[in-house]
Amino acid sequence: MVFRTAGFQGYAVEFSPFFEQRLACASAANFGIAGNGRLWAMTVAPNGIVANCFYDTQDGLFDCAWSEINENQLVASSGDGSIKLFDLNLPNFPILNLHEHTREVFSVKWNLVRKDTFVSGSWDHQIKLWSPESNNSLMTWKEHTNCVYQTVWSPHVTERFASASGDSTCKIWDVRAPRSSTTFRAHASETLALDWNKYDPNCVVTAGVDHAVRVWDLRNTSKEVLALRGHEYAVRRVKCSPHSKTVVASASYDMTMRVWDTSRNFNNLVQMHDAHTEFVLGVDFNMFVAGQVATCAWDETVHVFGL
């Protein structure tokens, strides 16, 4: 199934944690260089994808995350340094506008365990912790020496999250501590993405400009457990399956989304989705429908399909 985000290039796509048919896409006009953004809320129906509503913003949107406590709310991060909280029952405007970052906010993710906070990462090198109940950030960390491209919560430990940066490192954090607990160089050049394995609290997966997807054991980060190679350009997004310990999806500037099985001894590539005609920047698994994946790309389309 294909949905056209006409006039807007997709940056991130996320399935709802409450409804199996609900999907959101963060997008930007003019490839995010200048111009407006649009947050789409969609329903994946049997006969196609339907837009329920959308919200226009003054600057491009680069990421989005559904609230884990309110099924109608979602947060989006913007090129103007702001983070906006929307409620699908309230049209036109955000219910909360948080503006402390001084550069583009490329990542926003909701806490999966406590469910009452979310974390953002920005090109201003900073990471911030937020609550939907407050107009000000709860905590700020600035250890990375380059853009923070991704922040992601542990699905296992309440206070733990990870970050990926253009300084080539990944860092592991505890929100109660002022400094990171672990730092490791994940890629030779910029590290663009990471995700936490849903079944193994010691496993994270990263992706970078070096075209590689790397699997790490946090108990020993001196070398990756596995390097997944095949993408022809930088890998912009990586997601671990909610249905399998060993399945990983990656989205790349080579216009493909690839699915990997890390348990194989060789030829880890399971499937390649090459129907997009521009950079693929977003990918997500449907938690409720095993094997269903969504992607979004700069070709102004969202694809939903089964593996």
C-alpha positions as CSV (number, residue, x, y, z in Angstrom):
1,M,0.0,0.0,0.0
2,V,1.2,3.5,-0.8
3,F,0.2,6.9,0.6
4,R,1.4,10.1,-1.1
5,T,2.6,12.9,1.3
6,A,2.2,15.4,-1.6
7,G,4.6,18.3,-1.4
8,F,6.4,16.9,1.6
9,Q,9.4,14.5,1.9
10,G,9.1,11.8,4.6
11,Y,11.7,11.8,7.4
12,A,10.2,9.4,10.0
13,V,7.3,7.0,10.2
14,E,5.9,5.4,13.4
15,F,3.2,2.9,14.2
16,S,0.9,3.7,17.2
17,P,1.5,1.7,20.4
18,F,-2.2,1.6,20.9
19,F,-3.9,0.9,17.6
20,E,-2.7,-1.6,15.0
21,Q,-4.0,0.5,12.1
22,R,-2.7,4.0,13.2
23,L,0.5,5.4,11.7
24,A,2.2,8.8,11.9
25,C,4.7,10.4,9.5
26,A,7.0,13.4,10.1
27,S,7.8,15.3,6.9
28,A,9.3,18.4,5.5
29,A,8.9,20.5,2.3
30,N,11.9,21.2,0.1
31,F,13.8,18.2,1.5
32,G,14.0,19.9,5.0
33,I,16.3,22.6,3.7
34,A,13.7,25.4,4.0
35,G,10.0,25.7,4.3
36,N,7.2,24.1,6.2
37,G,6.7,20.7,7.9
38,R,3.7,18.5,8.1
39,L,2.8,15.8,10.6
40,W,0.5,13.2,9.2
41,A,-1.8,10.9,11.2
42,M,-3.0,8.0,9.0
43,T,-5.1,4.8,9.2
44,V,-3.9,1.7,7.4
45,A,-7.2,0.3,6.1
46,P,-7.7,-3.0,4.2
47,N,-8.2,-1.0,1.0
48,G,-5.5,1.6,1.4
49,I,-3.9,4.2,3.6
50,V,-6.1,7.1,4.6
51,A,-5.0,10.5,6.2
52,N,-7.1,11.1,9.3
53,C,-5.6,14.6,9.8
54,F,-2.4,16.6,9.4
55,Y,-0.7,19.4,11.2
56,D,1.4,22.1,9.3
57,T,4.4,23.6,11.0
58,Q,6.6,26.6,10.1
59,D,9.7,24.5,9.8
60,G,10.4,20.9,8.6
61,L,9.7,18.0,10.9
62,F,12.4,15.4,11.3
63,D,11.1,12.9,13.8
64,C,7.9,11.9,15.7
65,A,6.9,9.6,18.5
66,W,3.5,8.5,19.8
67,S,2.7,9.1,23.5
68,E,2.9,6.0,25.6
69,I,0.2,7.2,28.0
70,N,-2.3,9.0,25.7
71,E,-3.4,7.2,22.5
72,N,-4.3,10.5,20.8
73,Q,-1.1,12.4,21.4
74,L,2.2,12.5,19.6
75,V,5.3,14.6,19.7
76,A,7.3,15.9,16.7
77,S,10.7,17.5,16.4
78,S,11.4,20.4,14.1
79,G,14.1,22.2,12.2
80,D,13.6,25.4,14.1
81,G,14.8,23.7,17.4
82,S,11.3,23.2,18.8
83,I,9.4,20.1,19.9
84,K,5.6,20.1,19.5
85,L,3.0,18.0,21.2
86,F,-0.2,17.4,19.3
87,D,-3.5,15.9,20.3
88,L,-5.6,14.3,17.5
89,N,-8.8,15.6,19.1
90,L,-7.6,19.2,18.8
91,P,-7.1,20.4,15.2
92,N,-4.7,22.9,13.8
93,F,-2.3,23.7,16.6
94,P,0.0,21.9,19.1
95,I,-1.0,21.7,22.7
96,L,2.6,22.2,23.8
97,N,5.5,24.0,22.2
98,L,8.9,23.4,23.7
99,H,11.8,25.5,22.4
100,E,15.1,25.2,24.1
101,H,17.3,23.6,21.4
102,T,19.2,26.1,19.3
103,R,19.5,23.9,16.1
104,E,17.5,21.3,14.3
105,V,16.0,18.6,16.5
106,F,16.6,15.3,14.7
107,S,15.3,12.9,17.2
108,V,12.5,12.6,19.8
109,K,11.5,9.4,21.5
110,W,9.0,8.6,24.3
111,N,10.0,6.6,27.3
112,L,8.9,3.0,26.8
113,V,8.9,1.8,30.4
114,R,8.0,4.8,32.6
115,K,6.0,6.3,29.8
116,D,5.9,9.8,31.4
117,T,8.9,11.5,29.7
118,F,10.5,11.8,26.3
119,V,14.1,12.6,25.1
120,S,15.3,14.7,22.3
121,G,18.6,15.0,20.4
122,S,19.7,18.0,18.4
123,W,22.3,19.4,16.0
124,D,23.3,21.7,18.9
125,H,25.1,18.7,20.3
126,Q,22.6,18.5,23.2
127,I,20.2,15.9,24.6
128,K,17.2,17.0,26.6
129,L,14.7,15.2,28.8
130,W,11.1,16.5,28.8
131,S,7.7,15.9,30.4
132,P,4.4,16.6,28.7
133,E,3.4,18.3,32.0
134,S,6.2,20.9,31.9
135,N,7.1,23.8,29.6
136,N,10.8,23.4,30.5
137,S,13.2,20.6,30.0
138,L,13.9,18.4,33.1
139,M,17.6,17.7,32.2
140,T,20.2,18.6,29.6
141,W,23.3,16.7,28.6
142,K,26.1,18.0,26.4
143,E,28.9,15.5,25.9
144,H,28.7,14.8,22.2
145,T,31.0,17.0,20.1
146,N,28.9,16.9,17.0
147,C,25.2,16.6,16.0
148,V,23.0,14.2,17.9
149,Y,21.1,12.3,15.3
150,Q,19.3,9.7,17.4
151,T,18.1,9.1,20.9
152,V,16.4,5.9,21.9
153,W,15.1,4.5,25.2
154,S,15.9,1.1,26.5
155,P,12.7,-1.1,26.5
156,H,14.1,-2.9,29.5
157,V,15.4,-0.4,32.0
158,T,13.2,2.5,33.2
159,E,15.9,5.3,33.2
160,R,18.2,4.2,30.5
161,F,18.6,5.6,27.0
162,A,21.2,5.7,24.2
163,S,22.4,8.3,21.7
164,A,24.1,8.3,18.3
165,S,26.1,11.2,17.1
166,G,28.1,12.7,14.2
167,D,31.2,12.5,16.4
168,S,31.0,8.7,15.5
169,T,30.2,7.6,19.0
170,C,27.2,6.1,20.8
171,K,26.6,6.8,24.5
172,I,24.5,5.1,27.1
173,W,22.9,7.3,29.7
174,D,20.9,7.1,32.9
175,V,18.6,10.1,33.4
176,R,19.6,10.2,37.1
177,A,23.2,10.8,36.2
178,P,24.9,14.0,34.9
179,R,27.3,12.0,32.7
180,S,27.0,9.1,30.3
181,S,27.9,5.7,31.7
182,T,29.3,4.2,28.4
183,T,30.9,5.7,25.3
184,F,32.0,3.7,22.3
185,R,33.0,4.5,18.7
186,A,30.3,2.8,16.7
187,H,31.4,3.7,13.1
188,A,34.5,5.2,11.5
189,S,32.5,8.3,10.4
190,E,29.2,9.7,11.5
191,T,26.8,7.4,13.5
192,L,23.3,8.3,12.2
193,A,21.0,5.8,13.9
194,L,20.6,3.2,16.6
195,D,17.9,1.1,18.2
196,W,17.7,-1.1,21.3
197,N,17.0,-4.9,20.9
198,K,13.5,-5.6,22.3
199,Y,14.6,-8.9,23.8
200,D,18.2,-8.4,24.9
201,P,19.0,-5.5,27.3
202,N,22.7,-5.7,26.4
203,C,22.2,-5.5,22.6
204,V,22.0,-2.3,20.5
205,V,22.2,-1.9,16.7
206,T,23.7,1.1,15.1
207,A,24.0,2.5,11.5
208,G,26.2,5.1,9.9
209,V,27.6,6.9,7.0
210,D,30.0,4.0,6.3
211,H,27.0,2.1,4.8
212,A,27.1,-0.5,7.6
213,V,24.7,-1.7,10.2
214,R,26.5,-2.9,13.4
215,V,25.3,-5.1,16.3
216,W,26.8,-4.4,19.7
217,D,27.0,-6.2,23.1
218,L,27.1,-3.4,25.7
219,R,29.1,-5.6,28.0
220,N,32.0,-5.4,25.6
221,T,32.0,-2.6,23.1
222,S,35.6,-2.9,21.9
223,K,34.3,-4.6,18.7
224,E,30.9,-5.1,17.2
225,V,29.4,-8.6,17.4
226,L,28.3,-8.4,13.8
227,A,28.6,-6.0,10.8
228,L,25.8,-6.1,8.3
229,R,26.9,-4.9,4.9
230,G,25.0,-4.4,1.6
231,H,23.7,-0.9,1.6
232,E,25.4,1.2,-1.0
233,Y,25.1,4.6,0.8
234,A,24.7,5.9,4.3
235,V,22.1,4.2,6.5
236,R,19.7,6.7,8.0
237,R,17.5,4.6,10.3
238,V,17.6,1.2,12.0
239,K,14.8,-0.6,13.9
240,C,14.8,-3.9,15.8
241,S,11.8,-6.1,15.4
242,P,9.2,-6.3,18.2
243,H,8.5,-9.9,17.1
244,S,12.0,-11.4,16.8
245,K,15.3,-11.1,18.7
246,T,17.3,-11.4,15.5
247,V,15.4,-9.3,12.9
248,V,16.6,-5.8,12.1
249,A,15.4,-3.3,9.5
250,S,17.5,-0.5,8.0
251,A,16.6,2.5,5.8
252,S,19.2,4.1,3.5
253,Y,20.1,6.8,1.1
254,D,20.5,4.0,-1.5
255,M,16.7,4.2,-1.8
256,T,16.2,0.8,-0.2
257,M,14.9,-0.7,3.1
258,R,16.6,-3.9,4.0
259,V,15.6,-6.6,6.6
260,W,18.4,-8.6,8.2
261,D,18.5,-11.8,10.4
262,T,21.5,-11.5,12.7
263,S,21.3,-15.2,13.6
264,R,22.5,-16.4,10.2
265,N,26.1,-17.4,9.8
266,F,26.2,-15.9,6.3
267,N,24.0,-13.9,4.0
268,N,22.1,-12.0,6.7
269,L,20.0,-10.2,4.2
270,V,16.4,-11.5,4.4
271,Q,14.6,-9.0,2.2
272,M,15.1,-5.8,0.3
273,H,12.3,-3.2,-0.4
274,D,13.4,-1.1,-3.4
275,A,10.1,0.4,-4.5
276,H,11.0,3.9,-3.4
277,T,12.6,6.3,-5.9
278,E,14.4,8.6,-3.5
279,F,16.3,8.4,-0.1
280,V,14.5,6.2,2.4
281,L,14.7,7.9,5.8
282,G,12.0,6.2,7.9
283,V,11.1,2.6,8.8
284,D,9.0,1.0,11.6
285,F,7.5,-2.4,12.5
286,N,3.9,-2.7,13.5
287,M,3.8,-4.0,17.0
288,F,0.4,-5.6,16.5
289,V,0.8,-7.1,13.0
290,A,3.8,-9.4,12.8
291,G,5.8,-8.8,9.6
292,Q,4.1,-5.5,8.7
293,V,6.5,-2.7,8.0
294,A,6.1,1.0,7.1
295,T,8.7,3.1,5.3
296,C,8.8,6.8,4.2
297,A,11.1,8.5,1.7
298,W,12.0,11.7,-0.1
299,D,9.8,10.5,-3.0
300,E,6.8,11.8,-1.0
301,T,5.4,8.4,-0.3
302,V,4.7,6.1,2.7
303,H,4.7,2.4,1.9
304,V,3.1,-0.3,4.2
305,F,3.7,-3.9,3.3
306,G,4.3,-7.4,4.7
307,L,7.6,-9.1,4.9
